[in-house]
């Protein structure tokens, strides 16, 4: 079958010495941290005495901050031409916020800690993604580096479950904060490209705090609007928001559903880890699958798998049946997330990649998380959790249709960025790698 996507090497130049190992180490630490947080944060917040609606609002608050913070970090990284220092700073901010969240009590202090956590955490994944795509040499090899994050997710999710079993929900932070610090240090040490040190010493980079202040002054919500005004980009963005909204309605409350059905921390860890286990071989196979079937079709498979998983969770009545349908989440995430990063890497210019990835894997996910958490909290609190998951299944199906309308009917091409968007995103020419 003739692939629908452009050549994997057509828009993202290879580095001088392509490496999967270096970004793989960073991904292992980063998604180890995610594994200590994502499956258990709703359980932790619930343990502080908050009701389901408030849990949903706090998750939405984190997403609201991430909505702007993710592309803002990307703008700083694009301005500098090097993601390493921004990732290190963001990781340290997030680690400090995690320690604060573990020690405070009361809705206002918890909310303040979550705002600080989101400020740091929001930009880390998109910035690492944008650099990893360049380090691996061909954008379709990105999944092979990212797969190690899924492998680490499995190990740390179960380790965190054990810590929670021994110390209570607060035990999650014993792994989360140190892994965030390790991620920042590893990213700074391992994600170097040729020319990074030269750029760091250049007068332009040193001026105005290394370009950070000028990058932030150039960045605004107009940056996002300008980027998504391109017809294909805009429709794909809308479809992504719908998919991630449906995703958030399930992910925010699936752990609580497992507990509600009588499952323990081990069952919660298994619910999240089996999906990650399935992701690993699919991410390694992504380059071959993309060349054969096209990135666009793999995105569709991912969205449909999300819908099937949500429908399955809505229908089951045992915690271990929730676990049984969780492998569909691995199929969905591997194809939709890796497909999105791969498609964006091939569709937009290199010198706006960190911002572009921030828009699609930061802003789109954050908008989805805001809507999903609030809608999910209302539905879960007033009707039932199974009804919530049924709504999520319908949302995923709708998102799949919109994404297919945007990118599924045409081979991928590089999408030009408007002059105003380029000026806002990258206020100087692309640095030499």
Backbone torsions as a table, in degrees:
resi	resn	phi	psi	omega
1	UNK	NA	136.5	-176.8
2	UNK	-77.3	125.9	-178.5
3	UNK	-66.6	150.2	-178.8
4	UNK	-92.7	-14.0	-175.4
5	UNK	-89.5	162.2	174.6
6	UNK	-69.0	167.5	178.3
7	UNK	-58.0	137.8	-176.6
8	UNK	-58.8	-24.1	-175.1
9	UNK	-102.2	7.3	-169.0
10	UNK	-75.4	-25.2	-173.1
11	UNK	-128.1	-13.3	-179.8
12	UNK	-120.1	101.0	-176.4
13	UNK	-63.0	145.5	177.6
14	UNK	-71.9	152.2	173.4
15	UNK	-79.7	172.1	-178.0
16	UNK	-63.7	-35.6	179.9
17	UNK	-135.8	86.7	-177.1
18	UNK	-54.9	137.5	-177.5
19	UNK	-141.0	126.5	170.5
20	UNK	-93.0	-27.7	-172.7
21	UNK	-65.1	-46.7	-175.3
22	UNK	-63.0	-52.1	176.2
23	UNK	-65.5	-28.5	178.6
24	UNK	-61.8	-39.4	178.1
25	UNK	-63.9	-43.5	179.3
26	UNK	-63.8	-43.5	179.0
27	UNK	-62.6	-37.4	179.3
28	UNK	-61.3	-43.2	178.8
29	UNK	-70.8	-42.9	-177.0
30	UNK	-63.3	-48.3	-177.8
31	UNK	-82.7	-13.3	164.5
32	UNK	-64.6	-42.4	176.3
33	UNK	-62.8	-43.8	178.4
34	UNK	-59.6	-38.6	-179.3
35	UNK	-66.5	-28.6	178.1
36	UNK	-78.0	-15.2	-174.3
37	UNK	-109.7	-57.7	-168.2
38	UNK	-58.5	-45.0	-177.3
39	UNK	-69.9	-19.6	-166.8
40	UNK	-118.7	-7.5	-174.2
41	UNK	-65.2	-37.9	178.9
42	UNK	-66.8	-35.6	177.1
43	UNK	-65.6	-42.0	178.5
44	UNK	-63.1	-48.0	-178.9
45	UNK	-61.8	-39.3	177.9
46	UNK	-63.9	-35.1	-178.3
47	UNK	-68.6	-17.6	177.9
48	UNK	-82.8	-0.5	177.7
49	UNK	99.4	5.3	-179.1
50	UNK	-79.5	147.1	178.0
51	UNK	-85.3	173.7	-174.9
52	UNK	-62.2	-39.1	-179.8
53	UNK	-63.4	-41.3	179.5
54	UNK	-68.3	-38.9	175.0
55	UNK	-57.6	-45.5	178.5
56	UNK	-61.0	-41.4	180.0
57	UNK	-64.9	-40.1	-179.8
58	UNK	-67.5	-39.6	175.5
59	UNK	-64.0	-39.6	177.5
60	UNK	-65.9	-36.3	177.5
61	UNK	-61.8	-44.1	177.5
62	UNK	-59.6	-42.6	179.7
63	UNK	-67.4	-36.1	-179.5
64	UNK	-63.4	-40.6	176.3
65	UNK	-66.2	-42.3	-179.7
66	UNK	-63.5	-27.6	-179.0
67	UNK	-52.3	-42.1	179.0
68	UNK	-97.9	-34.7	-174.5
69	UNK	-64.3	-38.8	-176.6
70	UNK	-61.9	-54.7	178.3
71	UNK	-69.9	-23.9	176.3
72	UNK	-65.6	-45.3	174.1
73	UNK	-59.6	-40.4	178.0
74	UNK	-61.1	-39.7	178.5
75	UNK	-63.5	-40.3	177.0
76	UNK	-62.4	-45.8	-179.1
77	UNK	-64.8	-42.6	178.7
78	UNK	-64.1	-38.6	178.3
79	UNK	-62.6	-42.4	179.9
80	UNK	-75.5	-26.4	-173.7
81	UNK	76.3	14.2	-176.4
82	UNK	-155.9	123.4	-176.6
83	UNK	-86.6	-10.4	-165.9
84	UNK	-64.1	-51.6	-179.6
85	UNK	-64.3	-43.9	176.0
86	UNK	-59.0	-39.6	178.7
87	UNK	-64.3	-42.0	179.3
88	UNK	-61.5	-47.8	-179.7
89	UNK	-62.8	-45.3	-179.8
90	UNK	-61.2	-40.2	-179.6
91	UNK	-65.0	-40.4	-180.0
92	UNK	-68.3	-38.4	175.9
93	UNK	-61.7	-46.3	-178.7
94	UNK	-63.7	-39.3	179.9
95	UNK	-64.9	-42.5	178.0
96	UNK	-62.3	-40.8	179.5
97	UNK	-66.2	-36.7	178.7
98	UNK	-62.9	-42.6	177.8
99	UNK	-62.9	-41.5	178.5
100	UNK	-62.9	-44.7	-179.2
101	UNK	-61.0	-33.4	-179.0
102	UNK	-73.0	-18.2	-171.2
103	UNK	-112.7	-15.0	-176.9
104	UNK	-92.6	167.2	175.6
105	UNK	-141.3	158.9	-178.6
106	UNK	95.9	141.1	-175.0
107	UNK	-56.9	-40.5	-175.9
108	UNK	-68.5	-44.9	179.6
109	UNK	-68.4	-37.7	175.8
110	UNK	-62.8	-43.4	179.0
111	UNK	-62.0	-42.6	178.2
112	UNK	-61.9	-40.2	178.2
113	UNK	-64.3	-39.0	-180.0
114	UNK	-67.7	-36.9	176.2
115	UNK	-61.1	-46.5	179.5
116	UNK	-64.8	-41.0	178.6
117	UNK	-61.0	-45.2	180.0
118	UNK	-64.8	-36.6	179.1
119	UNK	-58.0	-42.0	179.4
120	UNK	-81.4	-44.7	-170.5
121	UNK	-72.0	-29.9	-169.4
122	UNK	-57.4	-39.3	-173.0
123	UNK	-90.7	-8.9	-170.9
124	UNK	-65.8	-51.8	-176.3
125	UNK	-62.6	-48.7	178.4
126	UNK	-60.9	-38.4	179.7
127	UNK	-66.4	-43.8	177.9
128	UNK	-64.1	-40.6	177.6
129	UNK	-57.9	-46.5	-176.5
130	UNK	-63.1	-36.1	178.7
131	UNK	-77.7	-37.8	-179.1
132	UNK	-62.0	-39.2	179.3
133	UNK	-57.4	-37.3	179.2
134	UNK	-77.6	-37.5	-177.0
135	UNK	-67.9	-33.6	-175.2
136	UNK	-77.8	-8.9	173.0
137	UNK	94.0	-44.1	175.3
138	UNK	-130.6	135.5	-173.7
139	UNK	-60.5	-28.5	-178.4
140	UNK	-75.3	-7.3	175.3
141	UNK	-89.1	-2.4	-178.8
142	UNK	-52.8	-43.5	-177.1
143	UNK	-59.2	-29.4	-178.5
144	UNK	-70.2	-29.0	173.0
145	UNK	-78.0	-42.9	-177.4
146	UNK	-65.5	-26.6	-178.8
147	UNK	-59.0	-31.8	-180.0
148	UNK	-68.4	-25.0	172.1
149	UNK	-65.5	-39.4	177.6
150	UNK	-65.7	-38.7	178.2
151	UNK	-62.8	-43.6	178.7
152	UNK	-66.8	-34.3	179.3
153	UNK	-56.4	-43.8	-178.5
154	UNK	-60.1	-49.1	-176.3
155	UNK	-63.6	-48.1	-174.5
156	UNK	-72.5	-32.3	178.1
157	UNK	-60.3	-44.1	178.5
158	UNK	-70.8	-37.0	178.1
159	UNK	-64.1	-39.2	178.0
160	UNK	-67.2	-39.3	175.4
161	UNK	-58.1	-40.1	178.0
162	UNK	-66.1	-40.7	178.7
163	UNK	-64.0	-38.9	178.2
164	UNK	-67.3	-39.0	177.0
165	UNK	-60.3	-30.9	-177.6
166	UNK	-90.1	-41.0	-172.1
167	UNK	-112.7	-2.9	-175.1
168	UNK	89.7	177.0	-175.5
169	UNK	-54.6	-30.3	179.8
170	UNK	-64.3	-17.3	179.2
171	UNK	-61.3	-19.7	179.6
172	UNK	-59.9	-31.6	-175.3
173	UNK	-74.7	-18.2	177.7
174	UNK	-64.6	-26.5	176.0
175	UNK	-99.4	-35.5	-172.8
176	UNK	-63.6	-53.5	-175.6
177	UNK	-63.0	-47.9	178.4
178	UNK	-61.5	-36.3	179.7
179	UNK	-67.9	-32.7	175.5
180	UNK	-64.6	-44.2	177.7
181	UNK	-61.5	-45.1	179.6
182	UNK	-61.7	-36.2	178.3
183	UNK	-62.0	-47.3	-179.5
184	UNK	-62.0	-43.5	-179.9
185	UNK	-65.4	-44.6	-179.9
186	UNK	-64.4	-41.2	179.1
187	UNK	-61.5	-42.7	-179.7
188	UNK	-64.7	-37.5	-176.8
189	UNK	-80.8	-31.1	-167.4
190	UNK	-110.2	-17.8	-173.7
191	UNK	-96.7	30.2	-178.7
192	UNK	-77.9	139.5	169.5
193	UNK	-112.8	155.4	175.1
194	UNK	-55.5	132.4	178.5
195	UNK	97.0	-10.3	-179.0
196	UNK	-60.8	-45.5	-178.3
197	UNK	-65.3	-37.5	178.3
198	UNK	-62.3	-42.8	179.1
199	UNK	-64.7	-37.8	-179.9
200	UNK	-64.7	-27.1	-179.4
201	UNK	-92.4	-7.7	-174.5
202	UNK	-68.8	146.5	179.2
203	UNK	-56.6	-37.5	-178.3
204	UNK	-64.8	-41.0	-179.8
205	UNK	-70.8	-35.9	-179.8
206	UNK	-70.9	-28.3	-176.5
207	UNK	-66.7	143.4	176.7
208	UNK	52.6	49.2	175.5
209	UNK	68.0	40.4	178.2
210	UNK	71.9	21.6	177.3
211	UNK	86.6	-3.7	-176.6
212	UNK	-65.6	-47.1	-178.2
213	UNK	-64.6	-40.8	179.6
214	UNK	-69.6	-33.3	176.6
215	UNK	-63.8	-44.1	-179.9
216	UNK	-68.6	-34.6	178.8
217	UNK	-68.2	-30.8	178.5
218	UNK	-79.5	-23.7	-175.9
219	UNK	-86.7	141.2	173.6
220	UNK	-160.5	179.7	176.2
221	UNK	-61.7	-20.5	176.4
222	UNK	-60.4	-32.6	177.4
223	UNK	-57.0	-46.8	-179.0
224	UNK	-65.6	-45.9	-178.5
225	UNK	-60.0	-45.3	-179.4
226	UNK	-61.9	-39.8	-177.3
227	UNK	-66.6	-39.2	-174.6
228	UNK	-91.4	3.7	175.3
229	UNK	-74.2	-18.7	175.5
230	UNK	-63.3	132.4	-170.5
231	UNK	-53.6	-50.2	-177.8
232	UNK	-67.2	-47.1	-179.6
233	UNK	-59.3	-44.2	-177.6
234	UNK	-62.8	-45.2	-179.5
235	UNK	-67.4	-39.1	177.3
236	UNK	-63.3	-39.3	179.3
237	UNK	-62.6	-44.9	179.6
238	UNK	-61.8	-44.9	177.6
239	UNK	-61.2	-39.3	178.9
240	UNK	-64.1	-41.8	178.8
241	UNK	-60.2	-42.1	179.5
242	UNK	-63.4	-44.8	179.7
243	UNK	-61.9	-46.5	-177.1
244	UNK	-71.7	-26.1	174.0
245	UNK	-65.7	-46.9	177.2
246	UNK	-62.3	-39.2	178.2
247	UNK	-60.1	-43.6	-177.5
248	UNK	-67.5	-34.4	179.3
249	UNK	-62.1	-30.9	178.6
250	UNK	-85.5	-50.4	-172.9
251	UNK	-64.2	-33.5	-178.5
252	UNK	-63.9	-31.8	-170.5
253	UNK	-120.0	-0.4	-176.5
254	UNK	-66.1	-35.1	178.4
255	UNK	-64.6	-39.8	177.6
256	UNK	-65.1	-33.9	177.5
257	UNK	-65.5	-40.9	177.8
258	UNK	-61.2	-45.1	178.9
259	UNK	-64.7	-40.8	179.6
260	UNK	-59.7	-34.7	-179.5
261	UNK	-83.2	0.3	176.7
262	UNK	104.9	5.4	179.1
263	UNK	-77.5	156.4	178.1
264	UNK	-106.2	-170.5	-178.4
265	UNK	-61.9	-30.3	177.2
266	UNK	-65.4	-42.0	178.3
267	UNK	-65.6	-37.9	176.5
268	UNK	-62.3	-47.0	178.9
269	UNK	-60.7	-40.3	179.3
270	UNK	-65.9	-37.9	179.4
271	UNK	-57.8	-42.4	-179.1
272	UNK	-83.2	-32.6	-171.8
273	UNK	-78.6	-33.4	-179.4
274	UNK	-63.5	-37.2	175.1
275	UNK	-61.1	-44.6	178.9
276	UNK	-63.2	-35.2	178.3
277	UNK	-61.9	-40.8	178.9
278	UNK	-69.4	-32.5	-179.9
279	UNK	-58.8	-36.0	-168.7
280	UNK	-59.4	-57.6	-179.7
281	UNK	-64.9	-32.3	179.9
282	UNK	-68.6	-36.8	177.1
283	UNK	-68.4	-38.3	175.5
284	UNK	-65.2	-35.6	-178.5
285	UNK	-83.4	-7.8	-172.9
286	UNK	-54.9	-43.6	-179.8
287	UNK	-57.0	-45.7	-179.6
288	UNK	-67.2	-41.5	179.9
289	UNK	-66.0	-39.3	179.8
290	UNK	-65.3	-39.9	179.5
291	UNK	-67.4	-32.8	-177.1
292	UNK	-82.2	-43.8	-172.1
293	UNK	-109.3	-18.5	-177.1
294	UNK	95.6	140.4	179.1
295	UNK	-58.9	-38.8	-176.4
296	UNK	-61.1	-42.3	179.9
297	UNK	-68.3	-36.2	177.6
298	UNK	-65.4	-36.1	174.5
299	UNK	-59.1	-41.5	178.8
300	UNK	-64.0	-43.3	178.2
301	UNK	-59.4	-41.6	178.8
302	UNK	-61.5	-46.2	-179.4
303	UNK	-63.9	-40.5	179.5
304	UNK	-67.0	-39.0	177.5
305	UNK	-63.5	-37.7	173.7
306	UNK	-56.3	-45.9	-178.0
307	UNK	-63.0	-43.2	-179.3
308	UNK	-65.0	-38.1	179.5
309	UNK	-65.9	-44.7	179.6
310	UNK	-61.7	-42.0	178.1
311	UNK	-62.3	-40.8	179.0
312	UNK	-62.8	-44.3	179.1
313	UNK	-63.7	-34.7	179.7
314	UNK	-65.9	-29.4	-171.3
315	UNK	-94.9	-22.5	-172.9
316	UNK	-81.3	162.9	-177.7
317	UNK	-132.5	19.5	179.1
318	UNK	-136.8	141.8	179.7
319	UNK	-59.6	-33.3	-177.6
320	UNK	-80.1	-17.2	170.1
321	UNK	-76.5	-31.5	171.1
322	UNK	-61.1	-42.9	176.3
323	UNK	-61.5	-39.9	-175.2
324	UNK	-63.2	-32.1	-179.6
325	UNK	-90.8	-3.6	-176.3
326	UNK	-66.6	-25.6	175.3
327	UNK	-56.2	-26.8	176.5
328	UNK	-61.6	-30.0	177.4
329	UNK	-64.3	-34.3	177.9
330	UNK	-66.7	-43.2	176.0
331	UNK	-59.5	-46.2	-176.6
332	UNK	-63.6	-50.2	-175.1
333	UNK	-68.0	-42.1	-179.5
334	UNK	-57.6	-45.5	-175.4
335	UNK	-81.5	-40.4	-176.1
336	UNK	-77.5	-44.5	-177.8
337	UNK	-71.7	-52.5	-180.0
338	UNK	-63.1	-37.4	176.9
339	UNK	-61.8	-40.0	178.6
340	UNK	-64.4	-48.9	179.5
341	UNK	-59.7	-43.1	-179.3
342	UNK	-65.1	-44.3	-178.9
343	UNK	-64.3	-45.3	179.9
344	UNK	-63.4	-39.1	179.2
345	UNK	-61.8	-31.4	179.7
346	UNK	-89.7	-13.6	-171.7
347	UNK	-103.4	-17.7	-176.0
348	UNK	-125.9	154.6	-176.6
349	UNK	-62.3	153.0	-175.5
350	UNK	-62.9	-36.6	-172.7
351	UNK	-77.0	-1.3	171.5
352	UNK	-119.7	19.2	-173.6
353	UNK	-65.6	-42.8	-178.1
354	UNK	-63.0	-40.8	177.8
355	UNK	-68.3	-42.2	-179.1
356	UNK	-62.8	-45.2	177.5
357	UNK	-64.3	-35.3	176.8
358	UNK	-62.7	-35.8	179.7
359	UNK	-69.1	-42.3	-174.7
360	UNK	-86.6	-39.1	-179.5
361	UNK	-103.6	2.8	175.1
362	UNK	-117.9	-66.4	-176.4
363	UNK	-64.5	-48.7	-179.2
364	UNK	-60.8	-44.2	178.7
365	UNK	-64.0	-38.4	-178.2
366	UNK	-69.1	-42.9	176.2
367	UNK	-59.3	-44.5	177.8
368	UNK	-60.4	-40.8	-178.6
369	UNK	-67.7	-35.4	177.9
370	UNK	-62.8	-54.9	-179.3
371	UNK	-63.5	-43.7	-177.5
372	UNK	-64.6	-42.0	-178.3
373	UNK	-68.8	-42.1	-178.9
374	UNK	-69.9	-49.9	178.5
375	UNK	-60.8	-42.9	-179.7
376	UNK	-62.5	-42.2	179.2
377	UNK	-62.1	-40.2	179.5
378	UNK	-66.5	-48.7	-177.9
379	UNK	-64.7	-44.8	-179.1
380	UNK	-63.7	-38.0	-176.9
381	UNK	-77.9	-29.0	-175.0
382	UNK	-104.7	-26.8	-180.0
383	UNK	-114.4	-87.3	178.5
384	UNK	-170.0	160.5	175.8
385	UNK	-64.6	-42.3	177.4
386	UNK	-58.4	-39.1	177.2
387	UNK	-62.1	-39.0	177.9
388	UNK	-59.1	-44.5	-177.6
389	UNK	-70.7	-29.7	173.5
390	UNK	-64.8	-41.5	175.6
391	UNK	-61.1	-39.1	179.2
392	UNK	-61.9	-39.4	179.7
393	UNK	-62.5	-44.1	178.4
394	UNK	-63.4	-41.3	179.3
395	UNK	-61.3	-42.1	178.0
396	UNK	-62.5	-41.2	179.2
397	UNK	-63.1	-42.1	178.0
398	UNK	-63.8	-43.2	178.6
399	UNK	-61.1	-38.9	178.7
400	UNK	-61.1	-40.6	179.7
401	UNK	-63.5	-44.2	-178.4
402	UNK	-65.9	-42.7	178.8
403	UNK	-62.8	-42.5	179.1
404	UNK	-62.5	-39.9	177.4
405	UNK	-62.3	-31.7	-177.1
406	UNK	-78.6	-49.1	-169.3
407	UNK	-127.4	-8.9	-171.6
408	UNK	-78.8	-17.6	-173.6
409	UNK	-98.5	3.6	-176.1
410	UNK	-143.3	147.5	174.0
411	UNK	-63.1	146.6	179.7
412	UNK	-66.5	136.1	175.9
413	UNK	-130.9	157.2	174.2
414	UNK	-66.1	129.7	-177.8
415	UNK	-99.2	121.8	179.7
416	UNK	-67.0	145.7	177.4
417	UNK	-101.5	136.2	-177.4
418	UNK	-62.4	156.2	-177.6
419	UNK	-60.4	-41.7	-179.9
420	UNK	-65.3	-37.2	178.1
421	UNK	-67.1	-43.5	179.0
422	UNK	-61.5	-39.6	-178.9
423	UNK	-65.1	-37.4	-179.3
424	UNK	-75.3	-36.0	-175.5
425	UNK	-81.2	-44.9	-175.9
426	UNK	-133.0	102.6	-172.4
427	UNK	-81.2	8.9	175.5
428	UNK	-147.4	166.2	179.6
429	UNK	-64.5	157.9	179.6
430	UNK	-61.2	134.8	177.7
431	UNK	-70.8	156.2	175.2
432	UNK	-75.6	132.0	178.4
433	UNK	-83.2	NA	NA
